[in-house]
Amino acid sequence: MKTTDQYAVDTDMDGVLFTARLATVGVLLLAALCAPRETSERAFRLLDLMKDNPEPPPPAPAPSARRRAQQGGR
């Protein structure tokens, strides 16, 4: 029976995926810093989308001065 080393295959695939992601980020950084303004803005948006952590939720709107006054504030 011929067996393959599953961990070696996973390690090779991890290396390929890491290299592809690194190349993508490199091209996007180059475009973001050296390309015309419109392309640069698009590249920065793509880099934002590639972040591993999600965007934080937007802050809750502050109550208006009128609403605070009605609630008994200053």
C-alpha positions as CSV (number, residue, x, y, z in Angstrom):
1,M,0.0,0.0,0.0
2,K,1.3,3.4,-0.9
3,T,0.6,6.1,1.7
4,T,1.2,9.8,1.5
5,D,2.3,12.1,4.3
6,Q,-0.9,14.2,4.8
7,Y,1.0,16.8,6.9
8,A,3.6,17.3,4.1
9,V,0.8,18.0,1.6
10,D,-0.9,20.5,4.0
11,T,2.4,22.2,4.6
12,D,3.0,22.6,0.9
13,M,-0.4,24.0,0.4
14,D,0.0,26.4,3.3
15,G,3.2,27.6,1.7
16,V,1.6,28.1,-1.7
17,L,-1.4,30.0,-0.1
18,F,0.9,32.2,2.0
19,T,3.0,33.1,-1.1
20,A,-0.1,33.9,-3.1
21,R,-1.5,36.1,-0.3
22,L,1.9,37.8,0.2
23,A,2.2,38.5,-3.6
24,T,-1.4,39.9,-3.6
25,V,-0.8,42.2,-0.7
26,G,2.5,43.4,-2.3
27,V,0.8,44.2,-5.6
28,L,-2.0,46.1,-3.7
29,L,0.5,48.0,-1.7
30,L,2.5,49.0,-4.8
31,A,-0.8,50.1,-6.5
32,A,-1.9,52.0,-3.3
33,L,1.3,53.9,-3.1
34,C,2.5,54.4,-6.7
35,A,-0.7,54.4,-8.9
36,P,-2.9,57.3,-9.8
37,R,-5.3,58.5,-7.2
38,E,-8.4,56.5,-8.3
39,T,-6.5,53.3,-8.5
40,S,-4.8,54.0,-5.2
41,E,-8.2,54.5,-3.4
42,R,-9.4,51.2,-4.8
43,A,-6.3,49.4,-3.7
44,F,-6.7,50.8,-0.2
45,R,-10.3,49.6,-0.1
46,L,-9.3,46.1,-1.2
47,L,-6.6,46.1,1.5
48,D,-9.3,47.0,4.0
49,L,-11.4,44.1,2.9
50,M,-8.6,41.7,3.2
51,K,-8.1,42.3,6.9
52,D,-8.6,39.3,9.1
53,N,-10.6,41.1,11.8
54,P,-14.1,42.4,11.0
55,E,-14.9,46.1,11.1
56,P,-16.1,47.4,14.4
57,P,-19.7,48.5,14.5
58,P,-20.3,52.2,14.0
59,P,-20.7,54.2,17.2
60,A,-24.3,55.0,18.3
61,P,-25.4,58.5,17.5
62,A,-25.2,61.0,20.3
63,P,-28.5,62.3,21.5
64,S,-29.3,65.8,20.3
65,A,-29.1,68.7,22.7
66,R,-32.9,69.1,22.5
67,R,-33.5,65.5,23.5
68,R,-31.1,65.9,26.5
69,A,-32.9,69.1,27.5
70,Q,-36.2,67.2,27.4
71,Q,-34.8,64.5,29.5
72,G,-33.9,66.9,32.3
73,G,-30.2,67.4,31.3
74,R,-28.5,70.8,31.3
